[in-house]
Amino acid sequence: MDQFLMQTYTIALPIALGYIVWLLKRQKKDRDANGRGTMLLLRVQLIEYHDRYVALGHIPSYALENFIEMYEAYHDLGGNGMVTEMYKEILDLEIRK
């Protein structure tokens, strides 16, 4: 009986562990896709804010707060590059209440 249990564990354990590894890889892939999608949506919104308020020459304080929070989330997700330059330009704008 002990031999039977040992053989069963020897067969079942690698199958179970393989399935768990497959599930974890699939979850990571889904998380990565969600993170990338979120980053792209944030970039679109940051560009829209930038274009709107740079054209106006000023930015309301609430919009600046939104922009900063979106930029920080974008940056935490790994985004960078041209949006950092836009961030600097937004910070240089006159702030209106």
Biopython code that builds the backbone (N, CA, C, O; Angstrom):
import numpy as np
from Bio.PDB.StructureBuilder import StructureBuilder

atoms = [
    (1, "MET", "N", (0.823, -1.198, 0.000)),
    (1, "MET", "CA", (0.000, 0.000, 0.000)),
    (1, "MET", "C", (0.862, 1.254, 0.000)),
    (1, "MET", "O", (0.560, 2.212, -0.712)),
    (2, "ASP", "N", (1.935, 1.259, 0.792)),
    (2, "ASP", "CA", (2.833, 2.409, 0.822)),
    (2, "ASP", "C", (3.485, 2.627, -0.541)),
    (2, "ASP", "O", (3.669, 3.761, -0.985)),
    (3, "GLN", "N", (3.823, 1.540, -1.181)),
    (3, "GLN", "CA", (4.440, 1.622, -2.509)),
    (3, "GLN", "C", (3.464, 2.235, -3.508)),
    (3, "GLN", "O", (3.855, 3.050, -4.344)),
    (4, "PHE", "N", (2.203, 1.847, -3.423)),
    (4, "PHE", "CA", (1.176, 2.392, -4.318)),
    (4, "PHE", "C", (1.022, 3.898, -4.106)),
    (4, "PHE", "O", (0.952, 4.650, -5.078)),
    (5, "LEU", "N", (0.968, 4.346, -2.859)),
    (5, "LEU", "CA", (0.846, 5.776, -2.555)),
    (5, "LEU", "C", (2.062, 6.548, -3.067)),
    (5, "LEU", "O", (1.931, 7.640, -3.620)),
    (6, "MET", "N", (3.231, 5.970, -2.877)),
    (6, "MET", "CA", (4.462, 6.622, -3.333)),
    (6, "MET", "C", (4.470, 6.769, -4.851)),
    (6, "MET", "O", (4.872, 7.810, -5.369)),
    (7, "GLN", "N", (4.034, 5.741, -5.563)),
    (7, "GLN", "CA", (3.966, 5.819, -7.030)),
    (7, "GLN", "C", (2.927, 6.848, -7.467)),
    (7, "GLN", "O", (3.136, 7.585, -8.431)),
    (8, "THR", "N", (1.811, 6.888, -6.749)),
    (8, "THR", "CA", (0.765, 7.858, -7.078)),
    (8, "THR", "C", (1.283, 9.275, -6.890)),
    (8, "THR", "O", (1.072, 10.131, -7.750)),
    (9, "TYR", "N", (1.962, 9.532, -5.769)),
    (9, "TYR", "CA", (2.541, 10.860, -5.530)),
    (9, "TYR", "C", (3.596, 11.199, -6.578)),
    (9, "TYR", "O", (3.681, 12.339, -7.036)),
    (10, "THR", "N", (4.380, 10.227, -6.945)),
    (10, "THR", "CA", (5.434, 10.441, -7.930)),
    (10, "THR", "C", (4.857, 10.859, -9.285)),
    (10, "THR", "O", (5.475, 11.630, -10.018)),
    (11, "ILE", "N", (3.686, 10.352, -9.605)),
    (11, "ILE", "CA", (3.033, 10.709, -10.870)),
    (11, "ILE", "C", (2.205, 11.982, -10.723)),
    (11, "ILE", "O", (2.274, 12.866, -11.577)),
    (12, "ALA", "N", (1.432, 12.083, -9.659)),
    (12, "ALA", "CA", (0.483, 13.179, -9.493)),
    (12, "ALA", "C", (1.155, 14.506, -9.145)),
    (12, "ALA", "O", (0.717, 15.560, -9.606)),
    (13, "LEU", "N", (2.194, 14.463, -8.349)),
    (13, "LEU", "CA", (2.835, 15.697, -7.898)),
    (13, "LEU", "C", (3.420, 16.512, -9.051)),
    (13, "LEU", "O", (3.151, 17.711, -9.119)),
    (14, "PRO", "N", (4.194, 15.936, -9.951)),
    (14, "PRO", "CA", (4.703, 16.729, -11.070)),
    (14, "PRO", "C", (3.587, 17.289, -11.966)),
    (14, "PRO", "O", (3.709, 18.396, -12.490)),
    (15, "ILE", "N", (2.517, 16.533, -12.137)),
    (15, "ILE", "CA", (1.392, 17.011, -12.945)),
    (15, "ILE", "C", (0.745, 18.209, -12.265)),
    (15, "ILE", "O", (0.463, 19.219, -12.911)),
    (16, "ALA", "N", (0.510, 18.098, -10.968)),
    (16, "ALA", "CA", (-0.101, 19.191, -10.214)),
    (16, "ALA", "C", (0.797, 20.426, -10.221)),
    (16, "ALA", "O", (0.320, 21.542, -10.426)),
    (17, "LEU", "N", (2.090, 20.230, -9.998)),
    (17, "LEU", "CA", (3.021, 21.369, -10.011)),
    (17, "LEU", "C", (3.107, 21.999, -11.398)),
    (17, "LEU", "O", (3.179, 23.221, -11.518)),
    (18, "GLY", "N", (3.100, 21.193, -12.423)),
    (18, "GLY", "CA", (3.113, 21.720, -13.790)),
    (18, "GLY", "C", (1.886, 22.562, -14.078)),
    (18, "GLY", "O", (1.980, 23.612, -14.714)),
    (19, "TYR", "N", (0.743, 22.107, -13.614)),
    (19, "TYR", "CA", (-0.499, 22.855, -13.801)),
    (19, "TYR", "C", (-0.445, 24.180, -13.049)),
    (19, "TYR", "O", (-0.878, 25.208, -13.571)),
    (20, "ILE", "N", (0.078, 24.163, -11.839)),
    (20, "ILE", "CA", (0.203, 25.396, -11.046)),
    (20, "ILE", "C", (1.135, 26.379, -11.740)),
    (20, "ILE", "O", (0.831, 27.570, -11.814)),
    (21, "VAL", "N", (2.256, 25.902, -12.243)),
    (21, "VAL", "CA", (3.188, 26.773, -12.969)),
    (21, "VAL", "C", (2.509, 27.356, -14.209)),
    (21, "VAL", "O", (2.663, 28.544, -14.493)),
    (22, "TRP", "N", (1.775, 26.549, -14.938)),
    (22, "TRP", "CA", (1.047, 27.034, -16.121)),
    (22, "TRP", "C", (0.057, 28.134, -15.737)),
    (22, "TRP", "O", (-0.030, 29.160, -16.411)),
    (23, "LEU", "N", (-0.692, 27.912, -14.645)),
    (23, "LEU", "CA", (-1.650, 28.923, -14.187)),
    (23, "LEU", "C", (-0.951, 30.231, -13.812)),
    (23, "LEU", "O", (-1.423, 31.313, -14.160)),
    (24, "LEU", "N", (0.164, 30.129, -13.107)),
    (24, "LEU", "CA", (0.899, 31.328, -12.704)),
    (24, "LEU", "C", (1.436, 32.097, -13.910)),
    (24, "LEU", "O", (1.394, 33.327, -13.936)),
    (25, "LYS", "N", (1.938, 31.369, -14.904)),
    (25, "LYS", "CA", (2.425, 32.031, -16.121)),
    (25, "LYS", "C", (1.288, 32.734, -16.852)),
    (25, "LYS", "O", (1.450, 33.843, -17.361)),
    (26, "ARG", "N", (0.145, 32.076, -16.896)),
    (26, "ARG", "CA", (-1.020, 32.663, -17.566)),
    (26, "ARG", "C", (-1.484, 33.922, -16.836)),
    (26, "ARG", "O", (-1.821, 34.919, -17.473)),
    (27, "GLN", "N", (-1.504, 33.879, -15.500)),
    (27, "GLN", "CA", (-1.886, 35.056, -14.719)),
    (27, "GLN", "C", (-0.905, 36.197, -14.926)),
    (27, "GLN", "O", (-1.313, 37.354, -15.027)),
    (28, "LYS", "N", (0.383, 35.886, -14.991)),
    (28, "LYS", "CA", (1.391, 36.921, -15.219)),
    (28, "LYS", "C", (1.196, 37.556, -16.585)),
    (28, "LYS", "O", (1.295, 38.775, -16.725)),
    (29, "LYS", "N", (0.920, 36.744, -17.583)),
    (29, "LYS", "CA", (0.687, 37.258, -18.930)),
    (29, "LYS", "C", (-0.523, 38.196, -18.941)),
    (29, "LYS", "O", (-0.490, 39.254, -19.571)),
    (30, "ASP", "N", (-1.583, 37.802, -18.244)),
    (30, "ASP", "CA", (-2.776, 38.646, -18.155)),
    (30, "ASP", "C", (-2.472, 39.958, -17.426)),
    (30, "ASP", "O", (-2.905, 41.026, -17.858)),
    (31, "ARG", "N", (-1.728, 39.874, -16.322)),
    (31, "ARG", "CA", (-1.362, 41.086, -15.578)),
    (31, "ARG", "C", (-0.508, 42.011, -16.431)),
    (31, "ARG", "O", (-0.710, 43.225, -16.433)),
    (32, "ASP", "N", (0.445, 41.439, -17.155)),
    (32, "ASP", "CA", (1.298, 42.240, -18.021)),
    (32, "ASP", "C", (0.474, 42.947, -19.093)),
    (32, "ASP", "O", (0.703, 44.121, -19.382)),
    (33, "ALA", "N", (-0.477, 42.239, -19.679)),
    (33, "ALA", "CA", (-1.334, 42.837, -20.707)),
    (33, "ALA", "C", (-2.195, 43.945, -20.111)),
    (33, "ALA", "O", (-2.372, 44.995, -20.728)),
    (34, "ASN", "N", (-2.726, 43.718, -18.925)),
    (34, "ASN", "CA", (-3.533, 44.749, -18.267)),
    (34, "ASN", "C", (-2.697, 45.974, -17.922)),
    (34, "ASN", "O", (-3.141, 47.108, -18.104)),
    (35, "GLY", "N", (-1.500, 45.746, -17.431)),
    (35, "GLY", "CA", (-0.601, 46.860, -17.117)),
    (35, "GLY", "C", (-0.243, 47.655, -18.350)),
    (35, "GLY", "O", (-0.229, 48.886, -18.325)),
    (36, "ARG", "N", (0.047, 46.953, -19.430)),
    (36, "ARG", "CA", (0.400, 47.632, -20.685)),
    (36, "ARG", "C", (-0.791, 48.428, -21.221)),
    (36, "ARG", "O", (-0.632, 49.559, -21.680)),
    (37, "GLY", "N", (-1.971, 47.838, -21.160)),
    (37, "GLY", "CA", (-3.172, 48.550, -21.616)),
    (37, "GLY", "C", (-3.433, 49.786, -20.783)),
    (37, "GLY", "O", (-3.764, 50.844, -21.318)),
    (38, "THR", "N", (-3.285, 49.655, -19.473)),
    (38, "THR", "CA", (-3.471, 50.800, -18.580)),
    (38, "THR", "C", (-2.458, 51.889, -18.898)),
    (38, "THR", "O", (-2.802, 53.070, -18.936)),
    (39, "MET", "N", (-1.220, 51.497, -19.123)),
    (39, "MET", "CA", (-0.174, 52.463, -19.440)),
    (39, "MET", "C", (-0.501, 53.211, -20.732)),
    (39, "MET", "O", (-0.321, 54.427, -20.810)),
    (40, "LEU", "N", (-0.977, 52.495, -21.733)),
    (40, "LEU", "CA", (-1.311, 53.140, -23.004)),
    (40, "LEU", "C", (-2.487, 54.102, -22.855)),
    (40, "LEU", "O", (-2.480, 55.180, -23.449)),
    (41, "LEU", "N", (-3.495, 53.727, -22.071)),
    (41, "LEU", "CA", (-4.631, 54.622, -21.833)),
    (41, "LEU", "C", (-4.195, 55.868, -21.074)),
    (41, "LEU", "O", (-4.656, 56.971, -21.369)),
    (42, "LEU", "N", (-3.313, 55.697, -20.104)),
    (42, "LEU", "CA", (-2.797, 56.848, -19.380)),
    (42, "LEU", "C", (-2.018, 57.773, -20.305)),
    (42, "LEU", "O", (-2.141, 58.994, -20.210)),
    (43, "ARG", "N", (-1.216, 57.198, -21.201)),
    (43, "ARG", "CA", (-0.443, 58.023, -22.124)),
    (43, "ARG", "C", (-1.358, 58.857, -23.011)),
    (43, "ARG", "O", (-1.100, 60.039, -23.234)),
    (44, "VAL", "N", (-2.423, 58.245, -23.516)),
    (44, "VAL", "CA", (-3.377, 58.979, -24.355)),
    (44, "VAL", "C", (-3.961, 60.150, -23.584)),
    (44, "VAL", "O", (-4.033, 61.266, -24.098)),
    (45, "GLN", "N", (-4.378, 59.894, -22.348)),
    (45, "GLN", "CA", (-4.987, 60.957, -21.542)),
    (45, "GLN", "C", (-3.969, 62.040, -21.196)),
    (45, "GLN", "O", (-4.304, 63.224, -21.207)),
    (46, "LEU", "N", (-2.742, 61.656, -20.893)),
    (46, "LEU", "CA", (-1.696, 62.638, -20.595)),
    (46, "LEU", "C", (-1.413, 63.530, -21.803)),
    (46, "LEU", "O", (-1.229, 64.738, -21.659)),
    (47, "ILE", "N", (-1.378, 62.933, -22.985)),
    (47, "ILE", "CA", (-1.144, 63.705, -24.210)),
    (47, "ILE", "C", (-2.294, 64.677, -24.446)),
    (47, "ILE", "O", (-2.069, 65.822, -24.838)),
    (48, "GLU", "N", (-3.528, 64.224, -24.209)),
    (48, "GLU", "CA", (-4.687, 65.108, -24.389)),
    (48, "GLU", "C", (-4.636, 66.283, -23.416)),
    (48, "GLU", "O", (-4.869, 67.426, -23.809)),
    (49, "TYR", "N", (-4.333, 66.008, -22.155)),
    (49, "TYR", "CA", (-4.204, 67.089, -21.171)),
    (49, "TYR", "C", (-3.115, 68.061, -21.618)),
    (49, "TYR", "O", (-3.315, 69.276, -21.623)),
    (50, "HIS", "N", (-1.969, 67.514, -21.990)),
    (50, "HIS", "CA", (-0.849, 68.353, -22.403)),
    (50, "HIS", "C", (-1.245, 69.261, -23.549)),
    (50, "HIS", "O", (-1.058, 70.475, -23.476)),
    (51, "ASP", "N", (-1.787, 68.687, -24.600)),
    (51, "ASP", "CA", (-2.133, 69.482, -25.778)),
    (51, "ASP", "C", (-3.161, 70.565, -25.444)),
    (51, "ASP", "O", (-3.043, 71.701, -25.906)),
    (52, "ARG", "N", (-4.162, 70.215, -24.647)),
    (52, "ARG", "CA", (-5.219, 71.171, -24.295)),
    (52, "ARG", "C", (-4.674, 72.337, -23.484)),
    (52, "ARG", "O", (-4.937, 73.496, -23.807)),
    (53, "TYR", "N", (-3.918, 72.039, -22.435)),
    (53, "TYR", "CA", (-3.516, 73.103, -21.515)),
    (53, "TYR", "C", (-2.291, 73.884, -21.987)),
    (53, "TYR", "O", (-2.144, 75.055, -21.636)),
    (54, "VAL", "N", (-1.427, 73.279, -22.756)),
    (54, "VAL", "CA", (-0.311, 74.041, -23.331)),
    (54, "VAL", "C", (-0.861, 75.040, -24.348)),
    (54, "VAL", "O", (-0.373, 76.166, -24.432)),
    (55, "ALA", "N", (-1.874, 74.638, -25.120)),
    (55, "ALA", "CA", (-2.505, 75.558, -26.077)),
    (55, "ALA", "C", (-3.161, 76.730, -25.344)),
    (55, "ALA", "O", (-3.137, 77.858, -25.835)),
    (56, "LEU", "N", (-3.745, 76.470, -24.179)),
    (56, "LEU", "CA", (-4.364, 77.544, -23.395)),
    (56, "LEU", "C", (-3.323, 78.430, -22.711)),
    (56, "LEU", "O", (-3.562, 79.616, -22.487)),
    (57, "GLY", "N", (-2.192, 77.863, -22.388)),
    (57, "GLY", "CA", (-1.141, 78.613, -21.702)),
    (57, "GLY", "C", (-1.281, 78.608, -20.189)),
    (57, "GLY", "O", (-0.481, 79.226, -19.487)),
    (58, "HIS", "N", (-2.279, 77.921, -19.690)),
    (58, "HIS", "CA", (-2.472, 77.792, -18.240)),
    (58, "HIS", "C", (-3.219, 76.494, -17.966)),
    (58, "HIS", "O", (-3.760, 75.863, -18.874)),
    (59, "ILE", "N", (-3.235, 76.108, -16.676)),
    (59, "ILE", "CA", (-3.893, 74.862, -16.292)),
    (59, "ILE", "C", (-4.607, 75.061, -14.957)),
    (59, "ILE", "O", (-4.038, 75.651, -14.038)),
    (60, "PRO", "N", (-5.829, 74.583, -14.838)),
    (60, "PRO", "CA", (-6.511, 74.645, -13.539)),
    (60, "PRO", "C", (-5.812, 73.724, -12.530)),
    (60, "PRO", "O", (-5.220, 72.711, -12.904)),
    (61, "SER", "N", (-5.890, 74.090, -11.261)),
    (61, "SER", "CA", (-5.202, 73.305, -10.227)),
    (61, "SER", "C", (-5.706, 71.859, -10.178)),
    (61, "SER", "O", (-4.917, 70.939, -9.963)),
    (62, "TYR", "N", (-7.012, 71.650, -10.375)),
    (62, "TYR", "CA", (-7.537, 70.280, -10.334)),
    (62, "TYR", "C", (-6.987, 69.447, -11.493)),
    (62, "TYR", "O", (-6.709, 68.258, -11.335)),
    (63, "ALA", "N", (-6.834, 70.086, -12.663)),
    (63, "ALA", "CA", (-6.296, 69.368, -13.821)),
    (63, "ALA", "C", (-4.816, 69.047, -13.615)),
    (63, "ALA", "O", (-4.335, 67.995, -14.036)),
    (64, "LEU", "N", (-4.106, 69.962, -12.967)),
    (64, "LEU", "CA", (-2.694, 69.704, -12.673)),
    (64, "LEU", "C", (-2.562, 68.524, -11.716)),
    (64, "LEU", "O", (-1.699, 67.667, -11.910)),
    (65, "GLU", "N", (-3.402, 68.469, -10.691)),
    (65, "GLU", "CA", (-3.370, 67.339, -9.760)),
    (65, "GLU", "C", (-3.652, 66.026, -10.500)),
    (65, "GLU", "O", (-2.965, 65.026, -10.291)),
    (66, "ASN", "N", (-4.667, 66.044, -11.363)),
    (66, "ASN", "CA", (-4.983, 64.843, -12.148)),
    (66, "ASN", "C", (-3.800, 64.439, -13.015)),
    (66, "ASN", "O", (-3.433, 63.265, -13.076)),
    (67, "PHE", "N", (-3.209, 65.421, -13.684)),
    (67, "PHE", "CA", (-2.082, 65.143, -14.576)),
    (67, "PHE", "C", (-0.930, 64.517, -13.790)),
    (67, "PHE", "O", (-0.340, 63.531, -14.231)),
    (68, "ILE", "N", (-0.614, 65.084, -12.637)),
    (68, "ILE", "CA", (0.502, 64.572, -11.829)),
    (68, "ILE", "C", (0.224, 63.142, -11.374)),
    (68, "ILE", "O", (1.106, 62.286, -11.445)),
    (69, "GLU", "N", (-0.999, 62.880, -10.907)),
    (69, "GLU", "CA", (-1.330, 61.522, -10.463)),
    (69, "GLU", "C", (-1.286, 60.527, -11.619)),
    (69, "GLU", "O", (-0.793, 59.409, -11.463)),
    (70, "MET", "N", (-1.802, 60.933, -12.780)),
    (70, "MET", "CA", (-1.745, 60.043, -13.939)),
    (70, "MET", "C", (-0.304, 59.803, -14.367)),
    (70, "MET", "O", (0.066, 58.682, -14.716)),
    (71, "TYR", "N", (0.515, 60.863, -14.340)),
    (71, "TYR", "CA", (1.920, 60.719, -14.726)),
    (71, "TYR", "C", (2.636, 59.759, -13.779)),
    (71, "TYR", "O", (3.400, 58.901, -14.223)),
    (72, "GLU", "N", (2.392, 59.901, -12.477)),
    (72, "GLU", "CA", (3.054, 59.016, -11.515)),
    (72, "GLU", "C", (2.647, 57.560, -11.738)),
    (72, "GLU", "O", (3.489, 56.663, -11.684)),
    (73, "ALA", "N", (1.353, 57.324, -11.989)),
    (73, "ALA", "CA", (0.893, 55.958, -12.273)),
    (73, "ALA", "C", (1.529, 55.442, -13.567)),
    (73, "ALA", "O", (1.971, 54.295, -13.636)),
    (74, "TYR", "N", (1.571, 56.298, -14.588)),
    (74, "TYR", "CA", (2.183, 55.952, -15.874)),
    (74, "TYR", "C", (3.654, 55.592, -15.671)),
    (74, "TYR", "O", (4.142, 54.589, -16.192)),
    (75, "HIS", "N", (4.338, 56.422, -14.912)),
    (75, "HIS", "CA", (5.758, 56.199, -14.664)),
    (75, "HIS", "C", (5.976, 54.902, -13.869)),
    (75, "HIS", "O", (6.906, 54.149, -14.157)),
    (76, "ASP", "N", (5.116, 54.641, -12.863)),
    (76, "ASP", "CA", (5.229, 53.408, -12.072)),
    (76, "ASP", "C", (5.015, 52.157, -12.922)),
    (76, "ASP", "O", (5.566, 51.097, -12.625)),
    (77, "LEU", "N", (4.220, 52.286, -13.973)),
    (77, "LEU", "CA", (3.978, 51.147, -14.872)),
    (77, "LEU", "C", (5.115, 50.952, -15.873)),
    (77, "LEU", "O", (5.107, 49.995, -16.648)),
    (78, "GLY", "N", (6.094, 51.862, -15.855)),
    (78, "GLY", "CA", (7.248, 51.717, -16.734)),
    (78, "GLY", "C", (7.259, 52.683, -17.898)),
    (78, "GLY", "O", (8.178, 52.657, -18.717)),
    (79, "GLY", "N", (6.249, 53.537, -17.983)),
    (79, "GLY", "CA", (6.212, 54.522, -19.065)),
    (79, "GLY", "C", (7.226, 55.626, -18.811)),
    (79, "GLY", "O", (7.551, 55.935, -17.664)),
    (80, "ASN", "N", (7.708, 56.202, -19.868)),
    (80, "ASN", "CA", (8.691, 57.268, -19.747)),
    (80, "ASN", "C", (8.790, 57.976, -21.084)),
    (80, "ASN", "O", (7.816, 58.011, -21.835)),
    (81, "GLY", "N", (9.919, 58.526, -21.389)),
    (81, "GLY", "CA", (10.148, 59.113, -22.702)),
    (81, "GLY", "C", (9.495, 60.462, -22.891)),
    (81, "GLY", "O", (9.667, 61.369, -22.077)),
    (82, "MET", "N", (8.743, 60.590, -23.976)),
    (82, "MET", "CA", (8.189, 61.887, -24.364)),
    (82, "MET", "C", (7.227, 62.442, -23.320)),
    (82, "MET", "O", (7.091, 63.660, -23.205)),
    (83, "VAL", "N", (6.569, 61.595, -22.571)),
    (83, "VAL", "CA", (5.608, 62.067, -21.569)),
    (83, "VAL", "C", (6.332, 62.811, -20.449)),
    (83, "VAL", "O", (5.756, 63.719, -19.851)),
    (84, "THR", "N", (7.562, 62.454, -20.155)),
    (84, "THR", "CA", (8.338, 63.175, -19.142)),
    (84, "THR", "C", (8.563, 64.614, -19.583)),
    (84, "THR", "O", (8.483, 65.531, -18.766)),
    (85, "GLU", "N", (8.842, 64.817, -20.856)),
    (85, "GLU", "CA", (8.994, 66.186, -21.371)),
    (85, "GLU", "C", (7.677, 66.945, -21.281)),
    (85, "GLU", "O", (7.662, 68.129, -20.945)),
    (86, "MET", "N", (6.578, 66.271, -21.579)),
    (86, "MET", "CA", (5.259, 66.897, -21.457)),
    (86, "MET", "C", (4.978, 67.263, -20.008)),
    (86, "MET", "O", (4.418, 68.324, -19.730)),
    (87, "TYR", "N", (5.361, 66.400, -19.097)),
    (87, "TYR", "CA", (5.191, 66.650, -17.666)),
    (87, "TYR", "C", (5.908, 67.935, -17.270)),
    (87, "TYR", "O", (5.344, 68.772, -16.565)),
    (88, "LYS", "N", (7.134, 68.090, -17.717)),
    (88, "LYS", "CA", (7.904, 69.299, -17.404)),
    (88, "LYS", "C", (7.227, 70.538, -17.979)),
    (88, "LYS", "O", (7.181, 71.578, -17.321)),
    (89, "GLU", "N", (6.701, 70.439, -19.196)),
    (89, "GLU", "CA", (6.015, 71.573, -19.811)),
    (89, "GLU", "C", (4.745, 71.926, -19.034)),
    (89, "GLU", "O", (4.436, 73.105, -18.859)),
    (90, "ILE", "N", (4.021, 70.931, -18.577)),
    (90, "ILE", "CA", (2.800, 71.176, -17.790)),
    (90, "ILE", "C", (3.152, 71.884, -16.482)),
    (90, "ILE", "O", (2.450, 72.804, -16.063)),
    (91, "LEU", "N", (4.233, 71.457, -15.842)),
    (91, "LEU", "CA", (4.642, 72.082, -14.574)),
    (91, "LEU", "C", (5.043, 73.543, -14.756)),
    (91, "LEU", "O", (4.976, 74.323, -13.807)),
    (92, "ASP", "N", (5.455, 73.918, -15.950)),
    (92, "ASP", "CA", (5.847, 75.303, -16.226)),
    (92, "ASP", "C", (4.662, 76.221, -16.493)),
    (92, "ASP", "O", (4.821, 77.442, -16.509)),
    (93, "LEU", "N", (3.473, 75.653, -16.702)),
    (93, "LEU", "CA", (2.298, 76.473, -17.007)),
    (93, "LEU", "C", (1.833, 77.248, -15.784)),
    (93, "LEU", "O", (2.083, 76.861, -14.642)),
    (94, "GLU", "N", (1.153, 78.346, -16.055)),
    (94, "GLU", "CA", (0.515, 79.125, -14.987)),
    (94, "GLU", "C", (-0.643, 78.292, -14.427)),
    (94, "GLU", "O", (-1.411, 77.687, -15.175)),
    (95, "ILE", "N", (-0.749, 78.274, -13.103)),
    (95, "ILE", "CA", (-1.800, 77.489, -12.450)),
    (95, "ILE", "C", (-2.931, 78.445, -12.064)),
    (95, "ILE", "O", (-2.707, 79.448, -11.385)),
    (96, "ARG", "N", (-4.140, 78.122, -12.505)),
    (96, "ARG", "CA", (-5.321, 78.923, -12.163)),
    (96, "ARG", "C", (-6.274, 78.070, -11.358)),
    (96, "ARG", "O", (-6.354, 76.853, -11.530)),
    (97, "LYS", "N", (-7.000, 78.744, -10.467)),
    (97, "LYS", "CA", (-7.948, 78.003, -9.622)),
    (97, "LYS", "C", (-9.310, 77.937, -10.238)),
    (97, "LYS", "O", (-10.222, 77.350, -9.657)),
]
sb = StructureBuilder()
sb.init_structure("model")
sb.init_model(0)
sb.init_chain("A")
sb.init_seg("    ")
for serial, (resi, resn, name, xyz) in enumerate(atoms, 1):
    if name == "N":
        sb.init_residue(resn, " ", resi, " ")
    sb.init_atom(name, np.array(xyz, "f"), 0.0, 1.0, " ", f" {name:<3s}", serial, name[0])
structure = sb.get_structure()
